[in-house]
Amino acid sequence: MKVVELRAELDARMLNSKGLKSQLIARLTKILKNEQEKEESEKAASAENTETDEVKKKEEEERKKEEERKRKEEEERKKEEEEKKKAEERERNLLEKRYTLPDQPMIVVHPSRTAKSGKFDCTTMSLSVLLDYRQEDNKEHSFEVSLFAELFNEMLMRDFAFRIYRALFECPEKPAKEEKKEKDEKKDKDKDKEKREKEKKDDKDEKEKKEEKEKKDEEEEKEEKMDEDKDGEKKDKKLSEKEEVKEEKEEKKDEDEEDEEIEDDDDEEIDDEDSKDEAIISKGGDIKEKDDRKDTKDGKKKDDKKDRERREKKEKKKMITIDPFLLLSFVYFDQTHTGYIIDRDLEDIINMLGLNLSRAQGIART
């Protein structure tokens, strides 16, 4: 380029056009570079703007698609839930028609219609039956049930054993005086029983003696009848007297038998009351004492009245279970249904807990 053209370019750009040609060229090239950089930066900015707009549009479209997809999924999920509820309602109605459901809330186990093409059966069995193994119970499908039964049994045994141990631990220790009293009372009761047995034996002996006497009297009467043929009037008188004596004896015999029956009934009732008195302790902590029977009829009647009154009082008493869970614990271990657990078994139950108790501590607790 000529100097004139260079100066015209510089004047057009409002720059200084004075100087040598080399200076003018340097000035113009610098300005051209700056202009070129500006254009490139503007192009880049415009390109970025277009790209960002496109990205925003894409993101907006994706967001709308995502919302649409979520909305559809939500609708499908709601439909599935409604269908599930309807199916459960239908199944529940079928179960209610098919089975008698309990009044209280419980876990209802019933066979699945899909398992084994609907031929799968379900039976209710107690834990003792599950633990009573047979030769047939060696198959794989019964292993899980047997394992569950064993673990469940161990859990119940530990729970009930700990409940028994806790009850024994919380029980107050018996003072020595009360133990002596109980022993003395037991001795007195044993003596009373022995007395009653002796009285029964004596009554039986007296009865046998009376029967022997009556037999002898009858034989004598027969002999006298054979001998007495002379005096008819005397004979009639004697017969009438003997009949009266016989009637009196029979009446006495009947009275004695009735008294003996009453005594036997009273003895049985008293024995029952003794066994109950041994278990039931009165509120004051003293065991009710029984009155000794009297030998005379008046004394027996009084004893009968007292026994009746005592029976009526006992009938009025109601037996209440204070701790039903503790009773359940003892019943669980009483598998033979004897109504009691001996000390040795109770020691084994406590040692089963794994509390590292010594033998003396276990015996002290029991």
C-alpha positions, 0 to 999 in steps of 0.5 A: 500500500502507498503512503496516501492509502495508509493515511486515508485508512488511519484518518477513517479510523480517527487515528494519527496519520503523520509519520513515516511509512513504517510507522503508519504500517505498524499503526494500521496492522495493530488496529486491524489485529484489534478489530479482528480480535473483537470480531472473533470475540463477538462471534464466539459470544454469539455462538455461545449464546446460541448454544446456551439457548439450544441447551436451555431448549433441550433441558426444557424439553427433557424436563417436560418429558420427565414430568410427563413420564412421572405423571404417567408413572404416578397414574399407573401406580395409583391404578395398580394400588387400586387394583391391589386394594380391589384384589385384596378386598375380593380375597378377604371376602372369599376368606370370610366366606370360606373360613370363620375368622376370630373376633380378636385381631390375629395373624391369619395363615391360609394356603396360597392359590398359586403354590402347587397349582392350588393343591397346597394345604395348610393345617393348624398344629400345636408346638408340642406336635411340631416337636414330637418328631416322626420318621417321616419328618426327615425331608427337606421341606419340613426342615425349616418348620422344625428349625423354627419350632426348636428356636421358638421353643427355646425362646419361650423356655428362656422367657418363662424360666426367667419369669419364674426366676424373677418371681422366686427372687422377689419372694420374701424369705420365710422366717424360722418361726413360721416354718416351725408353726407350719411343722407343728400344725402339720403334726397336729393335723396328722394326729387328728387324722390318726384319731379319726381313723381310730374312732372309725375302727372303734365304731366298726368294732362296736358295730360288729359286736352289736351284730354278733349280739343280735345273732345270739339273741335271735338264736336264743329266741328260736330256742325259747320258742321251741321250749315254750309250748306250755304257757301261751299267755306268757309266751305271747307276752315274752314275744311282744317284749322281745319284738319291742326289744328287737325293734328298739335294737333295729332303731338303734342300729339304724341311728348308728348307721346314719351317724356313721354315714354322717361321720364319714361324709364329715371326715371326707369334707374335713380332709378336703378342707385340710388339703385346701387349708394347707394351700390357702393361708388366711389374710392374717397369715395364720392357718385356720384350726379345726375343732376336735370332734366330741364323742356325744351326739350333741357334740357331733351336731355342733361339729356338723353345724360348725363344718357347714358354716365353715363350708359356706364361708369357703364357698363364698371365697373366690380364688383369684390368679394374681399373676396369670403370666407366672401361672402360664410359665409354670403350666408351660413346664408342667408338661405331664399336667401334674399341677406342681413342679418338683425342686429338682426340675425347678433347679434345672429350669433356673440353671438353663438360663445361663446366669452362672449361679452356683448349686447353693444359690439355685437351691436357695432360690427354689 
